[in-house]
Amino acid sequence: MSISVVPEWMAELDEEDVAFIRRFLLASGSLKEVAGEYGVSYPTVRLRLDRLIQKIRLGEDRAADPYVALIKRLALSDKVDFDAAKILISEYKKQKETNQT
């Protein structure tokens, strides 16, 4: 069985992300094994996986609210401080609620 339509979240990943997912699956989800294959520490692989999870979730959020997705993307790429991103999103949501009432 082949995939005739690639899910949107998967289509947005770069080759490096797909290669990481493949290694992770082939290692039966063992971060320790993946760390050994990459020659890095367990926390480094854990951080990579966490960022990948955030990237996938971000793709899902994009359809819901493009502004929030933009802020999250900037935070993931370290262009905006994480705490600043949280404040921007929080204030945006408050403003949006105020405008709807």
C-alpha positions as CSV (number, residue, x, y, z in Angstrom):
1,M,0.0,0.0,0.0
2,S,1.5,3.4,-1.0
3,I,0.5,6.8,0.2
4,S,-1.3,8.6,-2.7
5,V,-1.7,11.8,-0.7
6,V,0.9,13.0,1.7
7,P,-0.6,14.5,4.9
8,E,-0.1,18.3,5.0
9,W,1.9,18.1,8.3
10,M,4.3,15.7,6.6
11,A,4.6,17.7,3.4
12,E,5.9,20.7,5.3
13,L,8.8,18.8,6.9
14,D,12.3,19.1,5.4
15,E,14.4,16.1,4.4
16,E,16.4,16.2,7.6
17,D,13.2,15.9,9.7
18,V,12.0,13.0,7.6
19,A,15.4,11.3,8.0
20,F,15.2,11.8,11.8
21,I,11.6,10.3,11.9
22,R,12.8,7.3,9.8
23,R,15.7,6.7,12.2
24,F,13.5,7.1,15.2
25,L,11.0,4.5,13.8
26,L,13.7,2.1,12.8
27,A,15.1,2.3,16.4
28,S,11.6,1.4,17.7
29,G,11.4,4.8,19.3
30,S,14.6,4.4,21.3
31,L,16.0,7.9,21.8
32,K,19.1,6.3,23.3
33,E,19.7,4.3,20.1
34,V,19.1,7.4,17.9
35,A,21.5,9.4,20.0
36,G,24.1,6.7,19.4
37,E,23.5,6.7,15.7
38,Y,23.9,10.5,15.5
39,G,26.8,10.5,17.9
40,V,25.1,13.0,20.2
41,S,23.8,13.0,23.8
42,Y,20.3,11.8,24.8
43,P,19.2,15.3,25.8
44,T,20.2,16.6,22.3
45,V,18.0,14.0,20.6
46,R,15.2,14.7,23.0
47,L,15.4,18.4,22.2
48,R,15.4,17.6,18.5
49,L,12.3,15.4,18.9
50,D,10.5,18.0,21.0
51,R,11.2,20.7,18.3
52,L,9.9,18.3,15.6
53,I,6.7,17.7,17.6
54,Q,6.3,21.5,17.9
55,K,6.8,21.9,14.2
56,I,4.1,19.3,13.4
57,R,1.7,20.9,15.9
58,L,2.5,24.3,14.4
59,G,1.4,23.0,11.0
60,E,-1.9,22.1,12.5
61,D,-2.3,25.5,14.2
62,R,-1.6,27.4,11.0
63,A,-5.0,26.7,9.6
64,A,-6.6,27.8,12.8
65,D,-4.9,31.1,13.2
66,P,-2.1,32.4,10.9
67,Y,-0.8,35.1,13.3
68,V,-0.4,32.6,16.2
69,A,1.3,30.2,13.8
70,L,3.7,32.9,12.7
71,I,4.7,33.8,16.3
72,K,5.2,30.1,17.1
73,R,7.4,29.7,14.0
74,L,9.5,32.7,15.0
75,A,9.9,31.3,18.5
76,L,10.9,27.8,17.1
77,S,13.5,29.4,14.9
78,D,14.9,31.5,17.8
79,K,14.0,34.8,16.1
80,V,11.6,35.7,19.0
81,D,12.2,34.8,22.6
82,F,9.9,32.1,23.9
83,D,8.6,34.3,26.8
84,A,8.0,37.2,24.4
85,A,6.1,34.8,22.0
86,K,3.8,33.7,24.9
87,I,3.1,37.3,25.7
88,L,2.4,38.3,22.1
89,I,0.0,35.3,21.7
90,S,-1.7,36.0,25.0
91,E,-2.3,39.7,24.2
92,Y,-3.4,38.9,20.6
93,K,-6.0,36.4,22.0
94,K,-7.2,39.0,24.5
95,Q,-7.6,41.6,21.8
96,K,-9.4,39.2,19.5
97,E,-11.9,38.4,22.3
98,T,-12.4,42.1,23.0
99,N,-13.1,42.8,19.3
100,Q,-15.6,39.9,19.1
101,T,-17.8,41.2,21.9
